[in-house]
């Protein structure tokens, strides 16, 4: 079971359209890596805003409170995306003991202005089957805007 953001959010200005399989894969990754934060991206064709390929990344810091992509893995990802005409559509990570809302560090390090930032909180259930919260945001120039999530089959 997972909850997708607030049912009605007055500040919602955008919508992330994402496949159910991607949402479930992010949740599975978050549970597997718990108590450390899980992280990854979903890439898609350049300028499409369509997430098509989920890429699990290694949390180089192996931390329950912070994530950082492994630099070698990140470099290889950017090379592959460039060759395939892809870009990052979603950057995701988990919060293991706090709500699914970007931390000050998440906001400061957000470097993909075209991306949706998805947070999966495993604070309630940990690695076990149980409730998780999944929320999506745009983070541009330090401004956080929550957006609706439209899960497709």
Secondary structure, DSSP 4 states (H G I P E B T S, - for coil): -EEES-SS-TT---EEEEEHHHHHHHHHHHHHHTTSPPEEEEEEETT-----EEEEE-BTT--SS---B-HHHHHHHHHHHHHHTEEEEEEEEEESSS-SS--HHHHHH---TTSEEEEEE-TTTTTSSS-EEEEEEEEETTEEEEEEEEEE-
